[in-house]
């Protein structure tokens, strides 16, 4: 009984820490809009601004995953929360793009919290409940939606500078709560002497890289759209920042909240079934979201042309985003169900590299979004890019898991 209480307490407090970290990580998706106006940034520069924190959060997922396997998630998570509060506070004083980029690289470390918390909470649960536990923790990505509600309110009341200051203080308070309620990792002491080389040996398994491809679009797409959608709604539909952030939450909120459901479904029906169907759902949503607003003229036989205006209304657009968010959330959970089942002794290392690749997708996609919009000059072109990437993931899933062709080391 006490063991169950301890496991649930660790899961809840670690999930809360991840919610705060993810809100900080996505902060520039909202605060970047007035910063863009102040600095006169174009779409490419705005994409670089919002993506910079994602870069370090991605690159450090692997080393932090390894350190978690060696030192334990409790000490690594606590240290991460304290250290990242400093550049976050300093970012409120930045006045030039290079300053925002430099500080964004530093505070972006909070994004690596996922590779710390995933193996940490997994060690407190049996294999048959591990998918659900990691899904609950992964639901901390709801922090992206929390940011959509809190950041605009702080900006309207005190200016965008108040957001990083309040978030920095929240990180410090969260670190204190986490240390009090968390517990030492079970089983870490006997693994602490493992060499880095032996820990990295698992990366020779081709299946690890297949899961990296899945996660690059599921988590990378979720991260990229979470920071891009407020700007999309202001540009495409002319909404205010507050309205745009609330509508953007239609994607980021289910993208976090339904991750626990995805973990439960993966436990019940298997990671393969969940991944297969969420990729199809994402494929359909992205196909519809890709259509740009346009006018259609049909020349009739009686010389009276018919004029049609075709565009997604904001309510339908937000509804498709909601479904896409659920699909991405479930797919993220099922990907880590694969990892928990196939690599139980190397969860930190494997989740670190998979999370790193997924995070790199979240870093590169906003930059690519900006470049594509600057080139083609219509907003929905970003969904065309995502549609193509999901198509590749579906093909890979079909070849290696539905047809079970042994092209990447799959067991038959």
C-alpha positions in Angstrom: 0.0 0.0 0.0 2.8 2.4 1.0 4.6 1.5 -2.2 1.6 2.3 -4.3 1.1 5.7 -2.6 4.8 6.5 -3.1 4.6 5.5 -6.8 1.5 7.7 -7.4 3.0 10.6 -5.5 6.2 10.5 -7.5 4.2 10.3 -10.8 2.1 13.3 -9.9 4.9 15.6 -8.7 7.1 14.6 -11.6 4.3 15.3 -14.0 3.7 18.7 -12.4 7.4 19.5 -12.9 7.2 18.5 -16.5 4.1 20.7 -17.0 6.0 23.7 -15.7 9.0 22.9 -17.8 7.0 22.5 -21.0 5.2 25.8 -20.4 8.6 27.5 -20.1 9.8 25.7 -23.2 6.9 26.9 -25.3 6.9 30.4 -23.9 8.2 32.1 -27.0 5.3 30.8 -29.0 3.3 33.6 -27.3 5.8 36.1 -26.1 7.6 35.9 -29.5 4.6 37.7 -31.2 5.2 41.1 -29.5 9.0 40.5 -29.6 8.6 40.0 -33.4 6.8 43.3 -33.7 9.3 45.1 -31.6 12.3 43.8 -33.5 10.6 43.8 -37.0 11.4 40.1 -37.6 10.3 38.3 -40.8 8.8 34.8 -40.8 12.1 33.0 -41.0 13.6 35.0 -38.1 10.4 34.4 -36.1 10.7 30.7 -36.7 14.3 30.8 -35.6 13.4 32.7 -32.4 10.7 30.3 -31.4 12.7 27.2 -32.3 16.0 28.1 -30.5 14.9 26.8 -27.0 13.8 23.6 -28.7 17.4 23.0 -30.0 19.1 22.7 -26.6 16.2 20.9 -25.1 16.5 18.3 -27.8 20.3 17.9 -27.9 20.5 17.5 -24.1 17.9 14.8 -24.0 20.4 12.0 -24.7 23.1 13.1 -22.1 20.4 13.8 -19.5 18.8 10.4 -20.2 22.2 8.7 -19.6 22.8 10.7 -16.5 19.4 9.7 -15.2 20.2 6.1 -15.7 23.5 6.6 -13.8 22.6 9.2 -11.1 18.8 8.9 -10.7 16.0 11.1 -12.0 15.4 12.8 -8.7 18.7 14.7 -8.5 18.9 15.4 -12.2 15.3 16.9 -12.4 15.9 19.0 -9.3 19.2 20.4 -10.7 17.5 21.1 -14.1 14.7 23.1 -12.5 17.1 25.3 -10.5 19.7 25.9 -13.3 17.2 26.9 -16.0 15.5 29.6 -13.8 18.6 31.9 -14.2 18.6 32.4 -18.0 14.8 32.4 -18.0 14.8 35.5 -15.7 17.6 37.2 -17.7 15.6 36.8 -20.9 13.2 39.4 -19.7 15.9 42.0 -20.1 16.9 41.1 -23.7 16.6 43.8 -26.4 18.2 42.3 -29.5 17.6 39.1 -31.5 21.1 37.7 -30.7 20.4 38.1 -27.0 17.1 36.2 -27.3 18.7 33.4 -29.3 21.6 33.1 -26.8 19.3 33.0 -23.7 16.9 30.8 -25.5 19.6 28.2 -26.0 20.2 28.3 -22.2 16.7 28.2 -20.9 15.8 25.6 -23.6 17.4 22.9 -21.3 14.0 22.6 -19.6 12.8 20.7 -22.7 15.2 17.9 -21.7 13.1 17.2 -18.6 11.2 14.6 -20.6 14.2 12.3 -20.8 14.7 12.7 -17.1 11.1 12.1 -16.0 10.3 9.2 -18.3 12.8 6.7 -17.0 12.3 8.1 -13.5 8.6 7.4 -13.2 8.9 4.1 -15.2 11.0 2.6 -12.5 8.2 2.9 -9.9 5.7 0.8 -11.9 5.4 -2.8 -13.1 5.7 -3.5 -16.9 1.9 -3.9 -17.3 1.3 -0.4 -15.9 4.3 1.3 -17.4 2.6 2.5 -20.5 -0.1 4.2 -18.5 2.4 5.7 -16.1 4.6 7.1 -18.9 1.5 8.4 -20.6 0.4 10.3 -17.5 3.8 11.8 -17.2 3.9 12.6 -20.9 0.6 14.4 -20.4 2.8 17.1 -19.0 3.0 18.5 -22.5 -0.3 20.1 -21.5 2.1 22.8 -20.3 1.9 24.1 -23.9 -1.8 24.8 -23.4 -1.2 26.2 -19.9 1.2 28.7 -21.5 -1.5 29.7 -24.0 -3.8 30.8 -21.1 -1.2 32.3 -18.6 1.2 34.1 -20.9 -1.4 36.3 -22.7 -3.0 37.3 -19.4 0.4 38.3 -17.9 1.3 40.1 -21.1 -1.9 42.1 -21.2 -1.5 43.1 -17.6 2.2 43.7 -17.2 3.9 43.3 -20.6 5.7 40.3 -22.1 8.7 40.8 -19.7 6.5 39.6 -16.8 6.1 36.2 -18.4 9.7 34.9 -18.1 10.0 36.4 -14.6 6.9 34.7 -13.3 7.9 31.5 -15.0 11.4 31.6 -13.4 10.0 32.0 -9.9 7.6 29.1 -10.7 10.6 26.9 -11.6 12.2 27.6 -8.2 9.0 26.8 -6.3 8.5 23.7 -8.3 12.0 22.5 -7.6 11.4 22.8 -3.8 8.0 20.9 -4.1 9.6 18.2 -6.2 12.5 17.6 -3.8 10.1 17.3 -0.9 7.6 14.9 -2.5 9.8 12.8 -4.8 11.8 9.7 -3.8 15.2 8.2 -4.8 15.1 6.0 -7.9 14.7 2.3 -7.2 17.5 0.2 -8.8 19.8 3.1 -9.8 22.6 2.3 -7.4 23.4 -1.1 -9.0 23.6 0.6 -12.5 25.7 3.5 -11.6 28.9 1.8 -12.5 27.8 1.1 -16.1 30.1 2.8 -18.6 28.7 5.3 -21.1 29.9 3.0 -23.9 27.8 0.1 -22.6 24.8 2.3 -22.2 25.1 3.6 -25.8 25.5 0.1 -27.3 21.7 -0.2 -27.4 21.7 2.5 -30.1 23.0 0.0 -32.6 19.6 -1.6 -32.7 17.8 -0.4 -35.8 14.4 -0.4 -34.1 15.6 2.6 -32.0 15.9 4.7 -35.1 12.6 3.6 -36.4 11.0 4.9 -33.2 13.0 8.1 -33.7 11.4 8.6 -37.1 7.9 8.2 -35.5 8.7 10.6 -32.7 10.2 13.2 -35.0 6.8 13.9 -36.5 4.6 13.0 -33.5 6.4 15.0 -30.9 8.3 17.3 -33.3 5.1 18.2 -35.1 3.3 18.8 -31.8 6.1 21.0 -30.5 6.4 23.0 -33.8 2.7 23.6 -34.1 2.4 24.5 -30.4 4.8 27.4 -30.9 3.5 28.3 -34.4 -0.3 28.3 -34.1 -0.7 31.6 -32.1 1.1 33.4 -34.9 -0.9 31.4 -37.5 -4.2 32.4 -36.1 -3.2 36.1 -35.9 -1.9 36.1 -39.5 -4.5 33.9 -41.2 -7.7 34.9 -39.3 -6.7 38.3 -37.9 -7.3 37.4 -34.2 -5.8 39.2 -31.3 -2.9 37.4 -29.4 -5.3 36.4 -26.6 -7.9 35.0 -29.0 -5.2 33.3 -31.1 -3.6 31.7 -28.0 -7.0 30.3 -26.8 -7.7 28.8 -30.2 -4.2 27.4 -30.4 -4.9 25.6 -27.1 -7.4 23.5 -29.1 -4.3 21.7 -30.4 -1.9 21.9 -27.5 -4.5 21.0 -24.8 -5.6 17.6 -26.2 -2.0 17.0 -27.3 -1.1 16.8 -23.6 -4.3 15.7 -21.9 -4.9 12.7 -24.1 -1.4 11.3 -23.8 -2.4 9.3 -20.7 -5.3 7.8 -22.8 -2.8 6.9 -25.5 -0.7 5.1 -22.9 -3.7 3.2 -21.6 -4.7 2.2 -25.2 -1.1 1.1 -25.9 -1.2 -1.1 -22.8 -4.5 -2.6 -23.8 -4.2 -3.0 -27.6 -0.5 -2.8 -28.2 1.8 -0.1 -29.4 1.5 -1.2 -33.0 -2.3 -0.8 -33.3 -2.3 2.6 -31.6 0.6 3.9 -33.7 -1.0 2.7 -37.0 -4.3 4.3 -36.4 -3.1 7.6 -35.1 -0.9 8.0 -38.1 -3.9 7.5 -40.3 -5.9 10.1 -38.3 -3.1 12.6 -38.6 -2.8 11.9 -42.3 -6.4 12.8 -42.9 -6.4 15.9 -40.7 -3.2 17.3 -42.4 -4.7 16.6 -45.8 -7.7 18.9 -45.0 -5.6 21.5 -43.2 -3.3 21.8 -46.2 -5.8 23.4 -48.4 -5.2 27.2 -48.7 -8.0 29.7 -48.8 -8.7 30.3 -52.5 -11.2 31.5 -55.1 -12.5 29.2 -57.8 -14.1 30.3 -61.0 -16.1 27.9 -63.3 -16.8 29.2 -66.8 -20.3 28.0 -67.8 -21.8 27.5 -71.3 -23.9 30.6 -71.0 -21.0 33.0 -70.2 -22.0 33.5 -66.6 -19.0 32.3 -64.6 -19.6 30.8 -61.2 -17.5 32.1 -58.3 -16.7 30.1 -55.3 -14.6 31.0 -52.2 -13.1 27.9 -50.5 -11.6 28.3 -47.1 -11.7 26.6 -43.7 -13.6 28.6 -41.2 -11.8 29.2 -37.9 -14.1 26.8 -36.0 -13.5 23.9 -38.4 -9.8 24.6 -38.5 -9.7 24.5 -34.7 -11.7 21.3 -34.7 -9.3 19.6 -37.0 -6.4 20.8 -34.8 -8.2 19.3 -31.8 -8.4 15.8 -33.5 -4.8 16.2 -34.7 -3.7 17.0 -31.2 -5.4 13.8 -29.9 -3.7 11.7 -32.6 -0.2 13.1 -31.9 -0.7 12.7 -28.1 -1.7 9.0 -28.5 1.1 8.4 -30.9 3.7 9.9 -28.6 2.5 7.6 -25.8 2.5 4.5 -28.0 6.0 5.2 -29.2 7.3 5.2 -25.6 5.2 2.0 -24.9 7.4 0.4 -27.6 10.5 1.6 -25.7 9.4 0.5 -22.3 8.5 -3.0 -23.6 11.6 -3.6 -25.8 14.3 -1.8 -23.8 13.4 -2.0 -20.1 17.0 -1.9 -19.0 18.0 1.1 -21.1 14.9 3.3 -20.9 16.9 6.4 -20.0 19.3 6.1 -22.9 16.8 5.0 -25.6 14.1 7.6 -24.5 16.9 10.1 -24.5 17.9 9.6 -28.1 14.3 9.2 -29.3 13.3 12.3 -27.4 16.4 14.1 -28.8 15.4 13.3 -32.4 11.8 14.2 -31.8 12.9 17.5 -30.2 15.2 18.2 -33.2 12.1 17.8 -35.3 10.5 20.4 -33.1 13.5 22.7 -33.7 13.8 22.3 -37.4 10.1 22.4 -38.3 9.4 26.0 -37.1 12.4 27.2 -39.1 11.2 25.3 -42.1 7.7 26.7 -41.6 9.1 30.2 -41.7 11.1 29.5 -44.9 8.2 27.8 -46.6 5.8 30.7 -45.8 8.4 33.2 -47.0 8.8 31.2 -50.2 5.2 30.3 -51.1 3.4 33.2 -49.3 0.5 31.2 -47.9 0.1 29.9 -44.4 -1.3 26.4 -45.0 1.9 25.4 -46.8 3.3 24.3 -43.4 0.6 21.6 -43.2 1.7 20.3 -46.6 5.1 19.7 -45.2 3.7 17.8 -42.2 1.5 15.8 -44.5 4.5 14.5 -46.5 6.4 13.5 -43.3 3.4 11.6 -41.9 3.1 9.8 -45.2 6.7 8.6 -44.8 5.9 7.4 -41.3 2.8 5.5 -42.5 4.8 3.8 -45.2 7.6 2.8 -42.7 5.0 1.5 -40.3 3.3 -0.6 -43.0 6.5 -2.1 -44.3 8.1 -3.0 -41.0 5.2 -3.8 -38.8 2.0 -4.6 -40.8 3.8 -6.5 -43.5 6.6 -7.4 -41.0 9.4 -7.2 -43.6 12.7 -7.6 -41.7 14.3 -4.5 -43.1 15.2 -2.8 -39.8 15.9 -5.8 -37.5 12.3 -6.4 -36.5 11.5 -9.8 -34.9 9.2 -12.0 -36.9 
